[in-house]
Amino acid sequence: MRPCSPRSRALLDERSSHLDPRYQVTLLSRLQARFTAADRAIPMVLHDINLAQRFSDHLLVLFGDGGWMGGLMGTRRPDTLSRA
């Protein structure tokens, strides 16, 4: 599989979870560059909050109690992230 082959759409579900951290960042950086240049979005599921913050413009954070918080700024507050 070529993870950065030319595509107009991508939906990623923990696509990088099996990779070493260095390769996680490399993969997500390449995908971000490719899709940003084409003005496209990549919906993705990431359980690593640090990767999600680094590579996302918008976040939807789901909490274990059934609650959620989404958006651009609200999900990046320290109290929200510590709850996740």
Secondary structure, DSSP 8 states (H G I E B T S, - for coil): --TT---S---EESTTTTS-HHHHHHHHHHHHHHHHHTT----EE-S-HHHHHHH-SSEEEE-TTS-EEEESSGGGSHHHHHH-
